[in-house]
Amino acid sequence: MATASLFWRGFGALQVAACAVAGLGSAAVWAECSRVIVVPAAPTGFNVKVVDDVATGVYPDWLREVGRKAGCQFQFPVVPRARADSMLFVSNQSDMLLPASQNAERDQKAQFVHVVNLTPSLITLHNAPNVPRDVRTLLSRTSMRAALVRSYSWGNEYDTLVRDLIAENRVDFVNDLETIGRLLRLGRADFTILPPTLLYSALQLASAGIQNGEFRYTMLAGLPRSKVGAYLSRQTLNPADLDVLSAHMVRASKDGSLRASFEKYYPQDVVAADISAN
């Protein structure tokens, strides 16, 4: 994986190449975005797949289609999820974070574009007894321990729940979804909270796979659907590019293309249980 400095030298070369292409009569391709848009790609199951440093999956595929219609091109440097967050919200080394769930802290730092609703569910082994069905009951079951992915957020209510669990020393934070599955299977954690599509895809891609009926997905009262979309940097993008990207992504979120991208990678029943239009 290239270092940040090498990436930015390469990124500058891409910008020069873009200008050259425009000058050679391909201006229509660059009519909308003023330059290549940098979108870090952190492997996230089928949502963002990385093979040989090439990003595909639900969101990169969909974003490329958005770009084709909008006249924008995207660069996907491959990084861990925590670094993808930092590149947008801390170091201003990227232009977009996708996918990302909306929360109040992030809204202060970047512009959110809502494209889909996901359902963060309580995920346990299928044979787990007396599974809680609301946040209050989950908090009262002090013997139940969580495994959660570091830096993930599914909205303000989720963040509040996580803070309460941390205060009770009931959380193990991990770096990836495959580790979540391993901790649940080993009995070292009792539950996680994720949209079903994420855990499904991560374990399908892992060597251990996933068995039908292995996990139980329970909607928790008090934990609403999570607004998911893209955060756009106000520091690195000019106002015109912000407007173009936002408008085209909102339009594409309503035309069925994003759901079609999900159904390309997930069974229809998993999509139906998790995804709703914005």
GIDA-V12958 format. One record per residue. N is the residue number from 1. RES is the residue in one letter. SS is DSSP state (H for helix, E for strand, - for the rest). PHI is phi in degrees with one decimal (999 if undefined). D_LAST is the distance of its C-alpha to the last C-alpha in Angstrom with 1 decimal. Layout:
n:N res:RES ss:SS phi:PHI d_last:D_LAST
n:N res:RES ss:SS phi:PHI d_last:D_LAST
This chain:
n:1 res:M ss:- phi:999 d_last:34.9
n:2 res:A ss:- phi:-70.0 d_last:35.8
n:3 res:T ss:- phi:-74.5 d_last:36.4
n:4 res:A ss:H phi:-61.3 d_last:34.4
n:5 res:S ss:H phi:-65.2 d_last:37.4
n:6 res:L ss:H phi:-64.3 d_last:37.8
n:7 res:F ss:H phi:-60.8 d_last:34.1
n:8 res:W ss:H phi:-69.6 d_last:34.3
n:9 res:R ss:H phi:-64.0 d_last:37.5
n:10 res:G ss:H phi:-65.9 d_last:35.8
n:11 res:F ss:H phi:-64.8 d_last:32.9
n:12 res:G ss:H phi:-60.7 d_last:35.4
n:13 res:A ss:H phi:-63.5 d_last:37.0
n:14 res:L ss:H phi:-61.8 d_last:33.7
n:15 res:Q ss:H phi:-62.7 d_last:33.4
n:16 res:V ss:H phi:-61.0 d_last:37.0
n:17 res:A ss:H phi:-61.9 d_last:36.4
n:18 res:A ss:H phi:-61.9 d_last:33.4
n:19 res:C ss:H phi:-62.2 d_last:35.6
n:20 res:A ss:H phi:-63.8 d_last:38.4
n:21 res:V ss:H phi:-61.6 d_last:36.2
n:22 res:A ss:H phi:-60.9 d_last:35.1
n:23 res:G ss:H phi:-69.8 d_last:38.8
n:24 res:L ss:- phi:-97.4 d_last:39.7
n:25 res:G ss:- phi:98.4 d_last:37.9
n:26 res:S ss:- phi:-104.9 d_last:34.4
n:27 res:A ss:H phi:-60.3 d_last:33.0
n:28 res:A ss:H phi:-60.7 d_last:30.2
n:29 res:V ss:H phi:-65.5 d_last:28.7
n:30 res:W ss:H phi:-109.8 d_last:28.6
n:31 res:A ss:- phi:-66.4 d_last:28.0
n:32 res:E ss:- phi:-102.7 d_last:24.7
n:33 res:C ss:- phi:-76.9 d_last:24.7
n:34 res:S ss:- phi:-80.2 d_last:28.0
n:35 res:R ss:- phi:-161.4 d_last:28.4
n:36 res:V ss:- phi:-64.6 d_last:27.1
n:37 res:I ss:E phi:-98.3 d_last:24.0
n:38 res:V ss:E phi:-92.5 d_last:24.5
n:39 res:V ss:E phi:-128.6 d_last:21.9
n:40 res:P ss:- phi:-56.7 d_last:23.5
n:41 res:A ss:E phi:-110.1 d_last:23.0
n:42 res:A ss:- phi:-104.3 d_last:23.4
n:43 res:P ss:- phi:-53.2 d_last:23.9
n:44 res:T ss:E phi:-142.8 d_last:21.1
n:45 res:G ss:- phi:59.1 d_last:21.9
n:46 res:F ss:- phi:-79.5 d_last:20.5
n:47 res:N ss:- phi:-66.1 d_last:17.5
n:48 res:V ss:E phi:-137.4 d_last:20.2
n:49 res:K ss:E phi:-102.9 d_last:23.6
n:50 res:V ss:E phi:-127.8 d_last:26.7
n:51 res:V ss:E phi:-129.4 d_last:29.9
n:52 res:D ss:- phi:53.9 d_last:32.9
n:53 res:D ss:- phi:64.9 d_last:30.8
n:54 res:V ss:E phi:-108.3 d_last:28.5
n:55 res:A ss:E phi:-91.2 d_last:24.7
n:56 res:T ss:E phi:-132.0 d_last:22.9
n:57 res:G ss:- phi:104.0 d_last:20.1
n:58 res:V ss:H phi:-52.4 d_last:16.5
n:59 res:Y ss:H phi:-80.2 d_last:15.5
n:60 res:P ss:H phi:-59.6 d_last:18.9
n:61 res:D ss:H phi:-60.2 d_last:19.1
n:62 res:W ss:H phi:-64.8 d_last:15.8
n:63 res:L ss:H phi:-65.4 d_last:16.7
n:64 res:R ss:H phi:-63.9 d_last:20.1
n:65 res:E ss:H phi:-67.4 d_last:18.8
n:66 res:V ss:H phi:-59.1 d_last:16.8
n:67 res:G ss:H phi:-63.1 d_last:20.1
n:68 res:R ss:H phi:-60.1 d_last:22.2
n:69 res:K ss:H phi:-79.2 d_last:20.5
n:70 res:A ss:H phi:-88.0 d_last:20.4
n:71 res:G ss:- phi:80.4 d_last:23.9
n:72 res:C ss:- phi:-128.3 d_last:23.2
n:73 res:Q ss:- phi:-124.5 d_last:24.6
n:74 res:F ss:E phi:-123.5 d_last:23.6
n:75 res:Q ss:E phi:-114.3 d_last:26.0
n:76 res:F ss:- phi:-117.7 d_last:25.1
n:77 res:P ss:- phi:-66.4 d_last:27.7
n:78 res:V ss:E phi:-89.8 d_last:27.8
n:79 res:V ss:- phi:-144.7 d_last:27.9
n:80 res:P ss:- phi:-64.9 d_last:27.3
n:81 res:R ss:H phi:-60.3 d_last:24.1
n:82 res:A ss:H phi:-60.3 d_last:25.8
n:83 res:R ss:H phi:-71.8 d_last:27.3
n:84 res:A ss:H phi:-59.4 d_last:24.1
n:85 res:D ss:H phi:-60.5 d_last:22.9
n:86 res:S ss:H phi:-63.8 d_last:26.3
n:87 res:M ss:H phi:-61.0 d_last:26.4
n:88 res:L ss:H phi:-87.2 d_last:23.5
n:89 res:F ss:H phi:-89.8 d_last:24.0
n:90 res:V ss:- phi:-118.3 d_last:27.8
n:91 res:S ss:- phi:-96.2 d_last:29.8
n:92 res:N ss:- phi:55.4 d_last:27.8
n:93 res:Q ss:- phi:-102.3 d_last:28.5
n:94 res:S ss:- phi:-141.4 d_last:25.1
n:95 res:D ss:- phi:-105.4 d_last:22.6
n:96 res:M ss:E phi:-151.3 d_last:19.2
n:97 res:L ss:E phi:-119.4 d_last:18.0
n:98 res:L ss:E phi:-149.3 d_last:15.5
n:99 res:P ss:E phi:-81.8 d_last:14.1
n:100 res:A ss:E phi:-152.2 d_last:14.0
n:101 res:S ss:E phi:-89.3 d_last:12.5
n:102 res:Q ss:- phi:-83.5 d_last:12.5
n:103 res:N ss:- phi:-148.5 d_last:15.7
n:104 res:A ss:H phi:-64.1 d_last:18.1
n:105 res:E ss:H phi:-63.1 d_last:20.8
n:106 res:R ss:H phi:-67.7 d_last:18.9
n:107 res:D ss:H phi:-61.2 d_last:17.5
n:108 res:Q ss:- phi:-73.6 d_last:21.3
n:109 res:K ss:- phi:-108.5 d_last:22.0
n:110 res:A ss:E phi:-154.3 d_last:19.4
n:111 res:Q ss:E phi:-92.1 d_last:16.5
n:112 res:F ss:E phi:-92.8 d_last:13.0
n:113 res:V ss:E phi:-119.2 d_last:10.4
n:114 res:H ss:E phi:-82.2 d_last:6.8
n:115 res:V ss:E phi:-122.0 d_last:5.8
n:116 res:V ss:E phi:-160.7 d_last:4.8
n:117 res:N ss:E phi:-108.2 d_last:5.7
n:118 res:L ss:E phi:-114.7 d_last:9.5
n:119 res:T ss:- phi:-107.3 d_last:12.2
n:120 res:P ss:E phi:-69.5 d_last:15.2
n:121 res:S ss:E phi:-113.8 d_last:18.1
n:122 res:L ss:E phi:-76.3 d_last:21.8
n:123 res:I ss:E phi:-112.3 d_last:23.6
n:124 res:T ss:E phi:-132.3 d_last:27.3
n:125 res:L ss:E phi:-62.7 d_last:30.0
n:126 res:H ss:- phi:-59.9 d_last:30.0
n:127 res:N ss:- phi:-91.4 d_last:33.4
n:128 res:A ss:- phi:-64.8 d_last:32.5
n:129 res:P ss:- phi:-84.0 d_last:34.0
n:130 res:N ss:- phi:50.3 d_last:32.5
n:131 res:V ss:- phi:-70.0 d_last:29.0
n:132 res:P ss:- phi:-62.2 d_last:27.4
n:133 res:R ss:- phi:-120.2 d_last:24.5
n:134 res:D ss:E phi:-150.5 d_last:23.7
n:135 res:V ss:H phi:-62.4 d_last:23.9
n:136 res:R ss:H phi:-61.0 d_last:27.2
n:137 res:T ss:H phi:-66.1 d_last:28.9
n:138 res:L ss:H phi:-59.4 d_last:27.8
n:139 res:L ss:H phi:-66.5 d_last:29.4
n:140 res:S ss:H phi:-75.4 d_last:32.5
n:141 res:R ss:- phi:-86.3 d_last:33.1
n:142 res:T ss:- phi:-66.7 d_last:34.7
n:143 res:S ss:- phi:-81.9 d_last:36.1
n:144 res:M ss:- phi:-85.0 d_last:32.7
n:145 res:R ss:- phi:-109.3 d_last:32.0
n:146 res:A ss:E phi:-104.2 d_last:28.8
n:147 res:A ss:E phi:-119.0 d_last:28.3
n:148 res:L ss:E phi:-131.1 d_last:25.4
n:149 res:V ss:E phi:-80.8 d_last:24.5
n:150 res:R ss:- phi:-58.2 d_last:25.7
n:151 res:S ss:- phi:81.7 d_last:23.2
n:152 res:Y ss:- phi:-72.9 d_last:20.1
n:153 res:S ss:- phi:-142.6 d_last:17.9
n:154 res:W ss:- phi:-124.4 d_last:15.0
n:155 res:G ss:- phi:106.9 d_last:14.7
n:156 res:N ss:H phi:-64.1 d_last:17.4
n:157 res:E ss:H phi:-64.6 d_last:18.3
n:158 res:Y ss:H phi:-61.0 d_last:18.8
n:159 res:D ss:H phi:-60.7 d_last:20.9
n:160 res:T ss:H phi:-64.3 d_last:23.0
n:161 res:L ss:H phi:-60.4 d_last:23.7
n:162 res:V ss:H phi:-63.5 d_last:24.8
n:163 res:R ss:H phi:-60.8 d_last:27.1
n:164 res:D ss:H phi:-65.0 d_last:28.6
n:165 res:L ss:H phi:-67.3 d_last:29.2
n:166 res:I ss:H phi:-62.4 d_last:30.8
n:167 res:A ss:H phi:-61.0 d_last:33.0
n:168 res:E ss:- phi:-96.3 d_last:34.3
n:169 res:N ss:- phi:56.2 d_last:34.8
n:170 res:R ss:- phi:-116.9 d_last:32.7
n:171 res:V ss:E phi:-128.3 d_last:30.6
n:172 res:D ss:E phi:-111.1 d_last:31.5
n:173 res:F ss:E phi:-92.7 d_last:29.4
n:174 res:V ss:E phi:-129.1 d_last:29.5
n:175 res:N ss:- phi:-96.3 d_last:28.5
n:176 res:D ss:- phi:-152.6 d_last:26.8
n:177 res:L ss:H phi:-71.7 d_last:25.2
n:178 res:E ss:H phi:-61.9 d_last:28.4
n:179 res:T ss:H phi:-65.0 d_last:30.3
n:180 res:I ss:H phi:-56.7 d_last:28.0
n:181 res:G ss:H phi:-59.4 d_last:28.9
n:182 res:R ss:H phi:-65.0 d_last:32.5
n:183 res:L ss:H phi:-65.7 d_last:32.7
n:184 res:L ss:H phi:-65.4 d_last:31.3
n:185 res:R ss:H phi:-65.5 d_last:33.7
n:186 res:L ss:H phi:-82.5 d_last:36.6
n:187 res:G ss:- phi:77.9 d_last:36.0
n:188 res:R ss:- phi:-83.6 d_last:35.8
n:189 res:A ss:- phi:-139.6 d_last:32.4
n:190 res:D ss:- phi:-95.5 d_last:31.2
n:191 res:F ss:E phi:-159.3 d_last:27.4
n:192 res:T ss:E phi:-134.8 d_last:24.5
n:193 res:I ss:E phi:-129.8 d_last:20.9
n:194 res:L ss:E phi:-153.4 d_last:18.4
n:195 res:P ss:E phi:-62.8 d_last:15.6
n:196 res:P ss:H phi:-54.4 d_last:17.8
n:197 res:T ss:H phi:-60.6 d_last:17.0
n:198 res:L ss:H phi:-67.1 d_last:18.6
n:199 res:L ss:H phi:-66.5 d_last:21.8
n:200 res:Y ss:H phi:-55.2 d_last:22.2
n:201 res:S ss:H phi:-69.3 d_last:22.1
n:202 res:A ss:H phi:-61.8 d_last:24.3
n:203 res:L ss:H phi:-77.5 d_last:26.9
n:204 res:Q ss:H phi:-64.1 d_last:26.9
n:205 res:L ss:H phi:-78.0 d_last:27.8
n:206 res:A ss:- phi:-77.5 d_last:30.4
n:207 res:S ss:- phi:-64.3 d_last:33.9
n:208 res:A ss:- phi:-76.9 d_last:33.8
n:209 res:G ss:- phi:68.3 d_last:30.8
n:210 res:I ss:- phi:-144.6 d_last:29.2
n:211 res:Q ss:- phi:-94.6 d_last:30.7
n:212 res:N ss:- phi:-59.3 d_last:29.1
n:213 res:G ss:- phi:76.7 d_last:28.8
n:214 res:E ss:- phi:-69.2 d_last:29.8
n:215 res:F ss:E phi:-118.0 d_last:27.0
n:216 res:R ss:E phi:-108.6 d_last:25.5
n:217 res:Y ss:E phi:-112.7 d_last:21.8
n:218 res:T ss:E phi:-122.9 d_last:21.5
n:219 res:M ss:E phi:-70.5 d_last:18.6
n:220 res:L ss:- phi:-100.1 d_last:20.0
n:221 res:A ss:E phi:-60.3 d_last:19.9
n:222 res:G ss:- phi:95.8 d_last:19.4
n:223 res:L ss:- phi:-124.7 d_last:16.9
n:224 res:P ss:- phi:-72.4 d_last:13.3
n:225 res:R ss:- phi:-55.4 d_last:10.3
n:226 res:S ss:E phi:-95.2 d_last:10.1
n:227 res:K ss:E phi:-76.9 d_last:7.7
n:228 res:V ss:E phi:-121.0 d_last:8.8
n:229 res:G ss:E phi:-175.1 d_last:9.6
n:230 res:A ss:E phi:-124.2 d_last:12.9
n:231 res:Y ss:E phi:-101.5 d_last:15.5
n:232 res:L ss:E phi:-109.0 d_last:17.8
n:233 res:S ss:E phi:-76.2 d_last:21.4
n:234 res:R ss:- phi:-80.9 d_last:22.9
n:235 res:Q ss:- phi:-85.9 d_last:26.3
n:236 res:T ss:- phi:-102.8 d_last:26.5
n:237 res:L ss:- phi:-99.9 d_last:24.4
n:238 res:N ss:- phi:-77.8 d_last:25.9
n:239 res:P ss:H phi:-56.8 d_last:24.0
n:240 res:A ss:H phi:-65.9 d_last:24.0
n:241 res:D ss:H phi:-66.2 d_last:22.4
n:242 res:L ss:H phi:-57.7 d_last:19.7
n:243 res:D ss:H phi:-65.8 d_last:18.9
n:244 res:V ss:H phi:-64.1 d_last:19.1
n:245 res:L ss:H phi:-63.3 d_last:17.0
n:246 res:S ss:H phi:-61.9 d_last:14.2
n:247 res:A ss:H phi:-63.2 d_last:14.3
n:248 res:H ss:H phi:-71.7 d_last:14.6
n:249 res:M ss:H phi:-69.3 d_last:11.8
n:250 res:V ss:H phi:-62.4 d_last:9.2
n:251 res:R ss:H phi:-61.7 d_last:11.1
n:252 res:A ss:H phi:-71.3 d_last:11.3
n:253 res:S ss:H phi:-70.5 d_last:7.6
n:254 res:K ss:- phi:-104.7 d_last:7.7
n:255 res:D ss:- phi:-95.7 d_last:11.3
n:256 res:G ss:- phi:90.5 d_last:11.3
n:257 res:S ss:H phi:-71.3 d_last:13.1
n:258 res:L ss:H phi:-70.6 d_last:11.0
n:259 res:R ss:H phi:-61.9 d_last:11.2
n:260 res:A ss:H phi:-62.0 d_last:14.8
n:261 res:S ss:H phi:-68.5 d_last:15.4
n:262 res:F ss:H phi:-61.0 d_last:14.6
n:263 res:E ss:H phi:-70.1 d_last:16.8
n:264 res:K ss:H phi:-69.2 d_last:19.5
n:265 res:Y ss:H phi:-112.3 d_last:20.0
n:266 res:Y ss:- phi:-121.9 d_last:19.2
n:267 res:P ss:- phi:-60.7 d_last:20.5
n:268 res:Q ss:H phi:-61.9 d_last:18.3
n:269 res:D ss:H phi:-70.1 d_last:18.9
n:270 res:V ss:H phi:-68.4 d_last:17.7
n:271 res:V ss:H phi:-62.2 d_last:14.4
n:272 res:A ss:H phi:-62.5 d_last:14.1
n:273 res:A ss:H phi:-74.5 d_last:15.0
n:274 res:D ss:H phi:-116.6 d_last:12.5
n:275 res:I ss:- phi:-99.5 d_last:9.4
n:276 res:S ss:E phi:-139.1 d_last:6.5
n:277 res:A ss:E phi:-65.9 d_last:3.8
n:278 res:N ss:- phi:-80.3 d_last:0.0
